[in-house]
Amino acid sequence: MSIQTSTFKHVSYLWDEAKAAELAGDEVALLIYRSNLLGADLRLTNYGGGNTSCKAMAKDPLTGNDVEVMWVKGSGGDLGTLKKSGLAALYVDRLRALKNIYRGIEHEDEMVELFNHCIYDLNSKAPSIDTPLHGFLPFKHIDHLHPDAAIAIAAAKDGKKIVEELFGGTMGWVGWQKPGFDLGLQLKQCLDENPGIRGIFLGSHGLFTWGDTAYESYINTLEVIERCAEYLEQNIGKKRPVFGGAKIQSLPKEERLQKAAALAPVLRGFCSSQTKMIGHFTDDDRVLEYINSNDLERLAPLGTSCPDHFLRTKISPLVLNLVPGEDLSDVAALKAKLAPQFDEYRKMYADYYNTCKHPNSPAIRDANPVVILYPGVGMFTFSKDKQTARVAAEFYINAINVMKGAEAVSEYTSLPRQEAFNIEYWLLEEAKLQRMPKPKALSGRIALVTGSGGGIGKSIAKKFAEEGACVIINDINLERVQATTEEFKKQFGKDAVAATSLNVTDAQSIEKAMVDAVLAFGGVDLIVNNAGISISKSITDHTEEEWDRLYDILVKGQFLVSKAAVAVMRKQNIGGDIINIVSKNSVVAGPNNAGYGSAKAAQAHLTRLLAAELGGDKIRVNTVNPDAVIADSNIWAGGWAEGRAKAYGITVEELPAYYAKRTLLNEVILPEDIANACFAFAGGLMNKSTGNTLNVDGGVAMAFTR
């Protein structure tokens, strides 16, 4: 079988002859190039999934002799972004010699440490558990991928028979076996018993394909996956409707998003009973087809087949017992309805753990669901950070694709519960988890800092993002929002930041911003009321319009944003923080400051009032009082600098030095100083502090509050 490259319909042919020619003679560079191409097409493999390898001759640094070295994707990493630093390099002869001391499948895990004795490049990545799967096959270039089309056949009840008929005996088959040394030996045995095959299907798992050159391996991989996809296309919906046909209809798009926004904070609260989680929502057409179907009730409890899918989506999803058009406005009633469903899921997970655990199994992990399905609306996923939650959704869509294909050509089969447990609680997986960096102080927190398009707000948002929070960049100035969002995405990654417009004087604008935050991350639990303006005029020069504008933005804005945020926080029921950026002018009386100073005093007392009201909700409300933050601040626009200079009898240029000299510490206050103060309240060390004020003014004795 040979498919012309121009006829690929189900996979992307991305090979560039000119680019490859530049890499000719460097097999490792060609391996990386091929891997990046394969990883760029999610129809070929999942994010972080699969591995590739090449074998090439190299000089032994000790003997100077030519030796065969295998370069293979190391533990972790992603094919689409793979670099040489992500490869493990091993002596092929040493790796294969390990079979002489292999004590059998019950001693599988001890072999992983022995891989380190086969390392050729001491600076290379740690070898993964899949290393022997590549090492015992003789081919120069090998691809191990998890394409949905191939797994659909591999997870079908008649998968082996279908492969034999579809490929005319040119593809091998190895039944399900946990990845490791034994599976590597099985692949070699399959090849020995079937010389001349072009690849091997792994039951319920994935695909191995190969070639003598990087290009031959690439084309072979594409052709096999293309053939699988063609076969599925020819059969899907022919014998019976997809997933047994639709049982219910989806709500219109806008209504789906409204339901998701109303429900997500409640779900986040339940899922955060042990660790604060970040959410992701999708109403992808593939998800809706599945969750609206007659087969959902039968298929969802089965779970996934491919280990890569399973590790990220848990044993099975939680299917909500909610109808699409259900009224979700009564939060107490909604929580009362959902609580038993979560209790039932947690009990199911605990029973699964207790039934399948081994004497040396790690302790049970968080029993909350990762994937939550709302028929007619969409899919929610929750995890420790946004990227993991998003990737979990992508993997479950992969699982949906697999179920759809397998059901079309045969009957879908998932991993047996015990096999699934052996993967999830594998000691090697546990060791990998233990090696993960500790969470940052604000990991799992979702922060909305008003006016974060620039100035103090941007600095606060940046500090929070540095400490692990997801941030929603917002401003009334959309150009500032766009510029700051792009900057943050480059620095912190696309999953750490979302953007919205926000006018703090407009309740509808605030409500939309909260909805955007909820749809982006599942909720919000860290609010900084920072947006503001400043007007410095004598009482006789101060206009009524200016007075109203000050109170609208500073006082009403703080009130409206806090009100909307509290509604979301109460849905989550996991506490939260509201931090109000006020001013030393809230307690210090000075000339030409009646409007601004009194508005700031109102902000300060509103902080105390809300602290008293929200303590029972574990929502802390605190004040940061800055003074004279000049750098990159909008406070100096609109004549404020001129007004203050006039009040002090100095020039505008003399203001920075004047403000510094009047402080006890003789310091200029910067936006990052205010950001640090906000982090002091929100970072975890002051969780029992509410109603307090933290002065960041360099020390202004008149502003001492106690």
C-alpha positions as CSV (number, residue, x, y, z in Angstrom):
1,M,0.0,0.0,0.0
2,S,1.3,3.5,-0.9
3,I,-0.6,6.7,-0.6
4,Q,0.5,9.7,-2.6
5,T,1.4,12.6,-0.3
6,S,-1.1,14.9,-2.1
7,T,-4.0,12.5,-1.2
8,F,-3.7,12.7,2.6
9,K,-7.1,13.8,3.9
10,H,-7.0,12.8,7.5
11,V,-3.5,13.8,8.5
12,S,-1.2,16.7,7.6
13,Y,1.8,16.1,5.3
14,L,4.2,18.8,6.5
15,W,7.6,17.5,5.3
16,D,9.7,20.2,3.7
17,E,12.3,18.8,1.4
18,A,14.5,21.9,1.5
19,K,14.4,22.0,5.3
20,A,15.2,18.3,5.6
21,A,18.1,18.7,3.1
22,E,19.7,21.3,5.4
23,L,19.7,18.6,8.1
24,A,21.0,15.8,5.9
25,G,23.6,13.6,7.6
26,D,22.5,14.6,11.1
27,E,20.1,11.8,12.2
28,V,19.4,13.4,15.5
29,A,18.4,16.7,13.9
30,L,16.2,14.9,11.5
31,L,14.6,13.0,14.4
32,I,13.8,16.3,16.1
33,Y,12.4,17.7,12.8
34,R,10.2,14.7,12.3
35,S,9.0,14.7,15.9
36,N,8.0,18.4,15.7
37,L,6.0,17.7,12.5
38,L,4.3,14.8,14.1
39,G,3.5,16.7,17.3
40,A,2.1,19.6,15.3
41,D,-0.9,17.5,14.2
42,L,-3.0,16.6,17.2
43,R,-4.7,13.9,15.0
44,L,-1.4,12.0,15.2
45,T,-0.7,12.3,18.9
46,N,-1.8,14.1,22.0
47,Y,0.0,16.9,23.8
48,G,2.9,15.3,25.8
49,G,2.1,11.9,24.4
50,G,4.0,9.5,22.3
51,N,7.7,9.2,21.7
52,T,10.1,8.9,18.8
53,S,13.7,7.6,18.3
54,C,16.6,7.2,16.0
55,K,19.7,5.0,16.1
56,A,23.0,6.4,14.8
57,M,26.7,5.7,15.1
58,A,28.7,8.0,17.4
59,K,32.2,8.1,18.9
60,D,32.5,6.5,22.4
61,P,34.1,9.3,24.5
62,L,36.1,6.8,26.4
63,T,37.4,4.4,23.7
64,G,37.0,6.5,20.6
65,N,35.4,3.6,18.9
66,D,32.2,3.9,16.8
67,V,29.2,2.7,18.8
68,E,25.5,2.6,18.1
69,V,23.5,5.1,20.1
70,M,19.8,5.4,20.4
71,W,18.3,8.9,20.8
72,V,14.7,8.7,22.1
73,K,12.3,11.3,23.6
74,G,13.0,11.3,27.3
75,S,10.6,11.3,30.2
76,G,8.0,14.1,29.9
77,G,8.1,16.7,27.2
78,D,6.0,17.1,24.0
79,L,6.8,16.0,20.5
80,G,5.6,19.3,19.0
81,T,8.2,21.3,20.9
82,L,10.9,18.7,21.4
83,K,14.5,19.9,21.4
84,K,17.7,17.9,21.7
85,S,17.8,18.6,25.4
86,G,14.5,16.6,25.6
87,L,16.1,13.4,24.2
88,A,17.7,10.6,26.1
89,A,20.8,9.0,24.5
90,L,21.7,5.4,25.3
91,Y,24.2,2.8,24.2
92,V,22.1,0.3,22.2
93,D,24.3,-2.7,23.1
94,R,24.1,-2.0,26.8
95,L,20.4,-1.4,26.7
96,R,19.8,-4.7,24.9
97,A,22.2,-6.5,27.3
98,L,19.8,-5.7,30.2
99,K,17.6,-8.6,29.1
100,N,20.3,-10.9,30.5
101,I,19.5,-9.7,34.0
102,Y,15.8,-9.1,33.6
103,R,14.0,-11.1,36.3
104,G,10.5,-11.0,34.9
105,I,7.5,-8.8,34.8
106,E,7.0,-8.8,38.5
107,H,10.4,-7.0,38.7
108,E,9.6,-4.6,35.9
109,D,10.1,-1.3,37.7
110,E,13.7,-2.1,38.8
111,M,14.8,-1.9,35.1
112,V,14.1,1.8,34.9
113,E,17.0,2.6,37.2
114,L,19.2,0.3,35.1
115,F,18.6,2.5,32.1
116,N,20.9,5.0,33.7
117,H,23.8,2.6,33.3
118,C,23.2,2.7,29.6
119,I,23.4,6.5,29.2
120,Y,25.7,7.7,26.4
121,D,25.1,11.5,26.8
122,L,25.4,12.4,30.5
123,N,23.5,15.7,29.8
124,S,20.5,14.0,28.2
125,K,17.0,13.8,29.5
126,A,16.1,10.9,31.9
127,P,15.0,7.8,29.9
128,S,11.3,7.1,29.9
129,I,9.5,3.8,30.6
130,D,9.1,3.4,26.8
131,T,12.8,3.3,26.2
132,P,13.0,-0.5,25.7
133,L,10.1,-0.4,23.3
134,H,12.4,1.4,20.9
135,G,15.6,-0.3,21.9
136,F,14.7,-3.9,21.0
137,L,13.4,-3.0,17.6
138,P,16.2,-2.9,15.0
139,F,15.0,0.0,12.9
140,K,16.9,3.3,12.6
141,H,13.9,5.5,13.0
142,I,10.8,4.7,15.1
143,D,7.5,6.5,15.9
144,H,5.3,5.6,18.8
145,L,2.1,7.6,18.6
146,H,-1.4,7.7,20.0
147,P,-3.6,8.7,17.0
148,D,-7.3,8.5,17.7
149,A,-7.9,6.7,14.4
150,A,-5.5,3.9,15.3
151,I,-6.5,3.6,19.0
152,A,-10.2,3.4,17.9
153,I,-9.2,0.1,16.1
154,A,-6.8,-1.0,18.9
155,A,-9.6,-0.5,21.5
156,A,-12.2,-2.3,19.4
157,K,-13.4,-5.7,20.6
158,D,-12.4,-7.1,17.2
159,G,-9.3,-4.9,16.9
160,K,-6.8,-7.7,16.1
161,K,-9.0,-9.1,13.3
162,I,-9.7,-5.7,11.9
163,V,-5.9,-4.9,11.7
164,E,-5.2,-8.2,9.9
165,E,-7.9,-7.6,7.3
166,L,-7.3,-3.9,6.9
167,F,-3.5,-4.2,6.4
168,G,-3.3,-7.6,4.8
169,G,-0.9,-8.9,7.4
170,T,1.6,-6.1,7.1
171,M,0.9,-4.8,10.6
172,G,1.6,-6.8,13.8
173,W,-0.5,-6.9,17.0
174,V,0.6,-7.0,20.6
175,G,-2.2,-7.2,23.2
176,W,-2.6,-4.9,26.1
177,Q,0.5,-4.7,28.4
178,K,1.6,-2.0,30.7
179,P,4.5,-0.1,29.1
180,G,7.9,-1.3,30.2
181,F,10.7,-3.8,29.6
182,D,8.4,-6.8,29.0
183,L,6.4,-4.9,26.4
184,G,9.7,-4.1,24.6
185,L,10.5,-7.8,24.5
186,Q,7.0,-8.5,23.2
187,L,7.5,-6.0,20.3
188,K,10.7,-7.8,19.3
189,Q,9.0,-11.2,19.5
190,C,6.1,-9.9,17.3
191,L,8.6,-8.6,14.7
192,D,10.6,-11.9,14.8
193,E,7.4,-13.9,14.2
194,N,6.2,-11.5,11.5
195,P,9.3,-10.4,9.5
196,G,8.6,-7.7,7.0
197,I,5.8,-5.9,8.8
198,R,5.7,-2.2,8.7
199,G,4.4,-1.5,12.2
200,I,2.7,-2.9,15.3
201,F,-0.6,-2.1,16.9
202,L,-0.6,-2.1,20.7
203,G,-4.0,-3.3,22.0
204,S,-6.0,-0.4,23.6
205,H,-2.9,1.7,23.5
206,G,-1.4,3.0,20.3
207,L,0.8,2.5,17.3
208,F,4.5,1.7,16.5
209,T,5.8,2.4,13.0
210,W,9.3,2.7,11.6
211,G,11.6,3.3,8.7
212,D,15.3,3.2,7.7
213,T,15.3,7.0,7.4
214,A,13.5,9.8,9.1
215,Y,11.4,10.4,6.0
216,E,10.5,6.8,5.5
217,S,9.4,6.5,9.1
218,Y,7.3,9.8,8.7
219,I,5.6,8.6,5.6
220,N,5.0,5.1,7.0
221,T,3.4,6.6,10.0
222,L,1.1,9.0,8.0
223,E,0.1,6.2,5.7
224,V,-0.9,3.8,8.4
225,I,-2.9,6.4,10.3
226,E,-4.5,7.7,7.1
227,R,-5.6,4.1,6.3
228,C,-7.2,3.8,9.7
229,A,-9.0,7.1,9.4
230,E,-10.3,6.2,6.0
231,Y,-11.6,2.9,7.3
232,L,-13.4,4.6,10.2
233,E,-14.9,7.3,7.9
234,Q,-16.3,4.5,5.7
235,N,-18.0,2.9,8.7
236,I,-19.0,5.7,11.1
237,G,-22.8,6.1,11.0
238,K,-23.3,3.3,8.5
239,K,-24.4,0.4,10.7
240,R,-26.1,2.5,13.3
241,P,-26.4,6.2,14.2
242,V,-23.3,7.7,15.9
243,F,-23.4,6.9,19.6
244,G,-26.9,5.5,19.1
245,G,-28.3,8.8,17.9
246,A,-29.2,11.9,19.8
247,K,-31.2,11.5,23.0
248,I,-31.4,15.3,23.7
249,Q,-30.7,18.5,21.8
250,S,-28.1,21.0,22.7
251,L,-29.1,24.4,24.0
252,P,-28.2,27.3,21.6
253,K,-24.7,28.6,21.9
254,E,-25.4,31.6,24.0
255,E,-27.6,29.7,26.4
256,R,-24.9,27.0,26.8
257,L,-22.4,29.7,27.8
258,Q,-24.9,31.2,30.3
259,K,-25.4,27.8,31.9
260,A,-21.7,27.1,32.0
261,A,-21.0,30.5,33.6
262,A,-23.7,29.9,36.2
263,L,-22.5,26.4,37.0
264,A,-18.7,26.5,36.8
265,P,-18.0,28.2,40.2
266,V,-20.3,25.7,41.9
267,L,-18.5,22.8,40.3
268,R,-15.1,24.4,41.1
269,G,-16.1,24.6,44.7
270,F,-17.0,20.9,44.9
271,C,-13.8,19.9,43.0
272,S,-11.7,22.0,45.3
273,S,-12.7,20.2,48.5
274,Q,-9.1,19.0,48.8
275,T,-7.0,21.3,46.6
276,K,-8.0,24.5,44.8
277,M,-8.6,23.7,41.2
278,I,-8.7,25.6,37.9
279,G,-11.4,25.0,35.4
280,H,-11.8,24.7,31.7
281,F,-15.0,24.6,29.7
282,T,-15.7,23.4,26.1
283,D,-18.8,22.9,24.1
284,D,-16.9,21.5,21.1
285,D,-19.2,19.8,18.6
286,R,-17.6,16.4,19.2
287,V,-18.3,16.7,22.9
288,L,-21.9,17.7,22.3
289,E,-22.5,14.8,19.9
290,Y,-21.3,12.4,22.6
291,I,-22.9,13.9,25.7
292,N,-26.3,14.3,24.0
293,S,-26.3,10.7,22.8
294,N,-28.3,7.6,23.7
295,D,-25.0,5.7,24.3
296,L,-23.6,8.2,26.9
297,E,-25.0,6.3,29.9
298,R,-23.4,3.1,28.7
299,L,-20.0,4.4,27.5
300,A,-19.1,7.1,30.1
301,P,-18.6,4.7,33.0
302,L,-16.3,2.5,30.9
303,G,-13.5,5.1,31.0
304,T,-10.7,5.4,28.5
305,S,-8.4,2.9,26.9
306,C,-5.1,4.6,26.1
307,P,-3.0,5.1,29.2
308,D,-2.1,8.7,28.2
309,H,-5.8,9.5,28.1
310,F,-6.6,7.8,31.3
311,L,-3.8,9.4,33.4
312,R,-5.2,12.8,32.6
313,T,-8.9,12.2,32.8
314,K,-9.3,9.7,35.7
315,I,-11.1,6.5,35.8
316,S,-14.4,7.9,34.4
317,P,-16.2,11.2,34.1
318,L,-19.0,12.5,36.3
319,V,-22.2,12.9,34.2
320,L,-24.4,15.5,35.9
321,N,-28.0,14.7,36.6
322,L,-29.1,18.1,35.2
323,V,-31.4,18.8,32.2
324,P,-30.1,21.4,29.7
325,G,-32.8,24.0,30.4
326,E,-32.7,23.6,34.2
327,D,-32.9,26.8,36.2
328,L,-29.6,27.3,38.0
329,S,-30.3,30.6,39.7
330,D,-31.1,29.1,43.1
331,V,-27.6,28.3,44.2
332,A,-28.6,26.6,47.5
333,A,-31.0,24.3,45.6
334,L,-28.3,23.6,43.0
335,K,-25.7,22.7,45.5
336,A,-28.2,20.4,47.3
337,K,-28.8,18.6,44.1
338,L,-25.2,18.3,43.1
339,A,-23.8,17.3,46.5
340,P,-25.1,13.7,46.4
341,Q,-23.7,13.3,42.9
342,F,-20.2,14.3,44.0
343,D,-20.5,12.1,47.1
344,E,-21.4,9.2,44.9
345,Y,-18.5,9.8,42.6
346,R,-16.0,10.1,45.5
347,K,-17.3,6.8,46.9
348,M,-17.0,5.2,43.6
349,Y,-13.4,6.3,43.3
350,A,-12.6,5.2,46.9
351,D,-14.1,1.8,46.2
352,Y,-12.0,1.5,43.0
353,Y,-8.9,2.4,45.0
354,N,-9.6,0.0,47.8
355,T,-10.5,-2.9,45.5
356,C,-7.5,-2.5,43.3
357,K,-4.7,-1.3,45.6
358,H,-1.6,-3.3,46.3
359,P,0.3,-3.4,49.6
360,N,2.8,-0.9,48.4
361,S,0.4,1.4,46.5
362,P,0.7,5.2,47.1
363,A,-2.1,6.7,49.3
364,I,-5.4,7.5,47.6
365,R,-5.3,10.8,45.7
366,D,-8.0,13.4,45.3
367,A,-11.2,11.6,44.8
368,N,-13.0,14.4,42.9
369,P,-13.7,14.1,39.2
370,V,-11.5,15.7,36.6
371,V,-14.1,15.5,33.7
372,I,-17.7,16.6,34.3
373,L,-20.3,16.3,31.6
374,Y,-23.4,18.4,31.4
375,P,-25.6,16.9,28.6
376,G,-26.9,19.6,26.2
377,V,-24.3,22.2,27.5
378,G,-20.7,20.9,27.4
379,M,-17.8,19.5,29.3
380,F,-16.0,21.0,32.3
381,T,-12.5,19.8,33.4
382,F,-10.7,20.7,36.6
383,S,-7.1,20.3,37.6
384,K,-4.2,22.0,39.5
385,D,-3.6,24.5,36.8
386,K,-5.2,25.8,33.6
387,Q,-2.9,23.9,31.2
388,T,-3.5,20.6,32.9
389,A,-7.3,21.2,32.9
390,R,-7.3,22.2,29.2
391,V,-5.1,19.2,28.2
392,A,-7.5,16.9,30.2
393,A,-10.3,18.2,28.0
394,E,-8.3,17.6,24.9
395,F,-7.5,14.1,26.0
396,Y,-11.1,13.3,26.8
397,I,-12.1,14.5,23.3
398,N,-9.5,12.1,22.0
399,A,-11.2,9.4,24.1
400,I,-14.5,10.4,22.6
401,N,-13.0,10.0,19.1
402,V,-11.8,6.6,20.0
403,M,-15.1,5.5,21.3
404,K,-16.9,6.8,18.2
405,G,-14.6,4.9,15.9
406,A,-14.5,1.7,17.9
407,E,-18.3,1.6,18.2
408,A,-18.6,2.2,14.4
409,V,-16.5,-0.8,13.4
410,S,-17.0,-3.1,16.4
411,E,-17.5,-2.5,20.1
412,Y,-15.5,-0.2,22.3
413,T,-13.5,-1.8,25.1
414,S,-11.8,0.1,27.9
415,L,-8.9,-0.8,30.2
416,P,-10.0,-3.2,32.9
417,R,-10.2,-1.5,36.3
418,Q,-7.2,-3.3,37.7
419,E,-5.0,-2.4,34.7
420,A,-6.2,1.2,34.9
421,F,-5.3,1.3,38.6
422,N,-1.9,-0.2,37.9
423,I,-1.2,2.7,35.6
424,E,-2.7,5.4,37.8
425,Y,-0.9,4.3,41.0
426,W,2.2,2.9,39.3
427,L,5.1,3.6,41.7
428,L,7.1,5.1,38.7
429,E,4.2,7.5,38.1
430,E,4.1,8.4,41.8
431,A,7.9,9.0,41.8
432,K,7.4,11.3,38.8
433,L,4.7,13.2,40.7
434,Q,6.9,13.5,43.7
435,R,9.6,15.1,41.5
436,M,7.3,17.8,40.3
437,P,8.1,21.3,41.6
438,K,6.1,22.4,44.6
439,P,3.1,24.6,43.8
440,K,3.7,28.3,44.0
441,A,2.0,30.4,46.7
442,L,-0.9,31.4,44.4
443,S,-1.2,28.2,42.4
444,G,-4.9,27.3,42.0
445,R,-6.0,31.0,42.5
446,I,-7.8,33.1,40.0
447,A,-7.1,36.8,40.2
448,L,-8.9,39.8,38.7
449,V,-7.1,43.1,39.3
450,T,-9.2,46.0,38.0
451,G,-7.3,48.4,35.8
452,S,-4.5,45.9,35.1
453,G,-3.8,47.1,31.6
454,G,-1.0,49.3,33.0
455,G,0.4,51.0,36.0
456,I,-0.1,49.7,39.5
457,G,-2.7,47.2,38.4
458,K,-0.4,45.6,35.8
459,S,2.3,45.3,38.4
460,I,0.0,43.6,40.8
461,A,-1.3,41.2,38.1
462,K,2.3,40.4,37.1
463,K,3.3,39.6,40.7
464,F,0.3,37.3,41.1
465,A,1.1,35.6,37.8
466,E,4.7,35.1,38.9
467,E,3.4,33.5,42.0
468,G,1.3,31.0,40.1
469,A,-2.1,32.7,39.8
470,C,-4.3,32.8,36.7
471,V,-5.0,36.4,35.9
472,I,-7.7,38.2,34.0
473,I,-6.2,41.3,32.4
474,N,-8.9,44.1,32.2
475,D,-9.1,47.8,31.6
476,I,-11.5,50.4,30.1
477,N,-8.7,51.0,27.6
478,L,-8.8,48.0,25.2
479,E,-5.4,48.9,23.6
480,R,-3.8,48.6,27.0
481,V,-5.6,45.3,27.6
482,Q,-4.4,43.8,24.3
483,A,-0.8,44.9,24.8
484,T,-0.6,43.7,28.4
485,T,-2.2,40.4,27.5
486,E,0.2,39.7,24.8
487,E,3.1,40.6,27.1
488,F,1.8,38.2,29.8
489,K,1.2,35.4,27.4
490,K,4.8,35.6,26.2
491,Q,6.1,35.7,29.8
492,F,3.7,33.3,31.5
493,G,2.1,31.2,28.7
494,K,-1.3,31.3,27.1
495,D,-3.0,29.3,29.9
496,A,-2.1,31.7,32.7
497,V,-3.9,34.8,31.3
498,A,-7.3,35.8,30.0
499,A,-8.5,39.2,28.9
500,T,-11.7,41.3,29.1
501,S,-12.9,44.8,29.0
502,L,-14.1,46.3,32.2
503,N,-15.7,49.6,33.2
504,V,-16.0,49.6,37.0
505,T,-18.9,52.0,36.9
506,D,-21.1,49.8,34.8
507,A,-22.7,46.8,36.4
508,Q,-23.3,45.1,33.1
509,S,-19.6,45.5,32.1
510,I,-18.6,44.0,35.5
511,E,-21.0,41.1,35.1
512,K,-19.6,40.3,31.7
513,A,-16.0,40.4,33.1
514,M,-17.0,38.0,35.8
515,V,-18.6,35.7,33.2
516,D,-15.4,35.9,31.1
517,A,-13.3,35.0,34.2
518,V,-15.6,32.1,35.0
519,L,-15.6,30.7,31.5
520,A,-11.8,31.1,31.3
521,F,-10.8,29.6,34.6
522,G,-13.9,28.3,36.4
523,G,-14.4,31.1,38.9
524,V,-12.6,33.9,40.7
525,D,-11.2,34.2,44.2
526,L,-8.7,37.1,44.3
527,I,-10.1,40.6,43.6
528,V,-8.0,43.7,43.7
529,N,-10.0,46.9,43.4
530,N,-7.3,49.1,41.9
531,A,-8.9,51.1,39.1
532,G,-9.1,54.8,39.9
533,I,-8.6,58.4,39.0
534,S,-7.4,61.4,40.9
535,I,-8.5,65.0,40.9
536,S,-6.8,67.7,43.0
537,K,-8.7,70.9,43.3
538,S,-9.8,73.4,45.9
539,I,-13.4,73.1,47.1
540,T,-14.4,76.2,45.1
541,D,-12.8,75.0,41.9
542,H,-14.1,71.4,42.2
543,T,-17.0,70.7,39.9
544,E,-20.0,68.5,40.7
545,E,-19.2,66.4,37.6
546,E,-15.7,65.8,38.9
547,W,-17.1,64.9,42.4
548,D,-19.5,62.4,40.8
549,R,-16.7,60.9,38.6
550,L,-14.5,60.3,41.6
551,Y,-17.2,58.7,43.7
552,D,-18.4,56.6,40.7
553,I,-15.0,55.2,39.9
554,L,-13.5,54.8,43.3
555,V,-16.5,54.1,45.6
556,K,-19.2,52.8,43.4
557,G,-16.7,50.9,41.3
558,Q,-15.3,49.2,44.4
559,F,-18.8,48.4,45.6
560,L,-20.0,47.0,42.3
561,V,-16.9,44.9,41.6
562,S,-16.9,43.5,45.1
563,K,-20.6,42.7,44.9
564,A,-20.2,40.7,41.7
565,A,-17.1,38.9,43.0
566,V,-18.8,37.9,46.2
567,A,-21.6,36.3,44.3
568,V,-19.1,34.1,42.5
569,M,-17.0,33.4,45.6
570,R,-20.1,32.3,47.5
571,K,-21.0,29.8,44.7
572,Q,-17.5,28.3,45.1
573,N,-17.6,28.3,48.9
574,I,-13.8,28.2,49.2
575,G,-13.2,31.6,50.6
576,G,-11.3,34.4,48.8
577,D,-9.6,37.7,49.0
578,I,-10.7,41.3,48.2
579,I,-7.9,43.8,48.4
580,N,-8.7,47.5,48.0
581,I,-6.0,49.9,46.8
582,V,-6.9,53.0,48.7
583,S,-4.5,55.8,49.7
584,K,-2.8,57.5,52.6
585,N,-5.2,60.3,51.7
586,S,-8.0,58.3,53.3
587,V,-6.6,59.2,56.7
588,V,-4.5,62.4,56.0
589,A,-6.2,65.7,55.5
590,G,-4.6,68.1,53.1
591,P,-5.5,71.1,50.9
592,N,-7.1,70.8,47.5
593,N,-8.2,67.2,48.1
594,A,-11.9,67.2,49.2
595,G,-13.2,65.0,46.5
596,Y,-10.4,62.5,46.2
597,G,-9.6,62.2,49.9
598,S,-13.2,61.7,51.0
599,A,-13.8,59.1,48.3
600,K,-10.7,57.3,49.5
601,A,-11.9,57.4,53.0
602,A,-15.2,55.9,51.8
603,Q,-13.2,53.1,50.1
604,A,-11.3,52.4,53.3
605,H,-14.4,52.2,55.5
606,L,-16.2,50.0,52.8
607,T,-13.3,47.6,53.3
608,R,-14.0,47.4,57.0
609,L,-17.7,47.0,56.5
610,L,-17.2,44.1,54.0
611,A,-14.6,42.4,56.2
612,A,-17.2,42.4,59.0
613,E,-19.9,41.1,56.6
614,L,-17.9,38.4,54.7
615,G,-15.9,36.8,57.5
616,G,-18.4,33.9,57.7
617,D,-17.7,33.2,54.0
618,K,-13.9,33.0,54.7
619,I,-13.6,36.0,52.4
620,R,-10.9,38.3,53.6
621,V,-11.1,42.0,52.8
622,N,-8.1,44.3,53.4
623,T,-6.7,47.6,52.4
624,V,-3.3,48.7,50.9
625,N,-2.6,52.4,51.3
626,P,0.0,53.7,48.8
627,D,1.3,57.2,48.5
628,A,2.9,59.0,45.6
629,V,3.3,56.0,43.2
630,I,4.6,58.0,40.3
631,A,6.2,55.5,37.9
632,D,3.9,54.3,35.1
633,S,0.8,55.4,36.9
634,N,-2.3,57.0,35.4
635,I,-2.8,58.9,38.7
636,W,-0.7,61.8,37.3
637,A,-2.9,62.3,34.3
638,G,-5.7,64.8,34.3
639,G,-4.0,67.6,36.2
640,W,-3.3,65.7,39.4
641,A,0.4,66.4,39.4
642,E,-0.1,70.0,38.7
643,G,-2.7,70.2,41.5
644,R,-0.5,68.6,44.1
645,A,2.6,70.6,43.1
646,K,0.5,73.8,43.5
647,A,-0.7,72.6,46.9
648,Y,2.9,72.1,48.0
649,G,4.3,75.2,46.4
650,I,6.7,73.3,44.2
651,T,7.0,72.4,40.5
652,V,5.8,69.2,38.9
653,E,9.4,68.1,38.3
654,E,10.2,68.5,42.0
655,L,7.3,66.1,43.1
656,P,9.2,62.8,43.2
657,A,12.0,64.2,45.4
658,Y,9.5,66.0,47.5
659,Y,7.4,62.9,48.2
660,A,10.6,60.8,49.0
661,K,12.0,63.4,51.4
662,R,8.8,63.7,53.4
663,T,8.8,59.9,54.2
664,L,10.5,58.5,57.2
665,L,12.5,56.1,55.0
666,N,13.3,58.7,52.3
667,E,12.1,56.3,49.6
668,V,10.3,56.6,46.2
669,I,7.3,54.2,46.1
670,L,7.1,52.0,42.9
671,P,4.2,50.0,41.5
672,E,6.0,46.7,42.5
673,D,6.0,47.9,46.1
674,I,2.2,47.9,46.0
675,A,2.2,44.6,44.2
676,N,4.3,43.1,47.0
677,A,1.9,44.4,49.6
678,C,-1.0,42.8,47.8
679,F,0.9,39.5,47.7
680,A,1.6,39.8,51.4
681,F,-2.2,39.7,52.0
682,A,-3.0,37.0,49.5
683,G,0.1,34.8,49.5
684,G,-1.0,32.6,52.4
685,L,0.9,33.9,55.4
686,M,-1.9,36.3,56.4
687,N,-4.9,34.0,55.9
688,K,-6.2,35.0,59.3
689,S,-6.0,38.7,58.6
690,T,-9.1,40.7,57.5
691,G,-10.2,44.3,57.9
692,N,-6.6,45.4,58.1
693,T,-4.6,48.2,56.4
694,L,-1.1,48.0,55.1
695,N,0.6,51.3,54.5
696,V,3.1,51.4,51.6
697,D,4.1,55.1,51.7
698,G,7.8,55.0,52.8
699,G,6.5,56.1,56.3
700,V,4.2,59.1,56.5
701,A,3.6,59.7,60.2
702,M,0.4,61.5,59.6
703,A,-1.0,58.4,57.9
704,F,-0.4,56.1,60.8
705,T,-3.7,54.5,61.6
706,R,-2.8,53.1,65.0
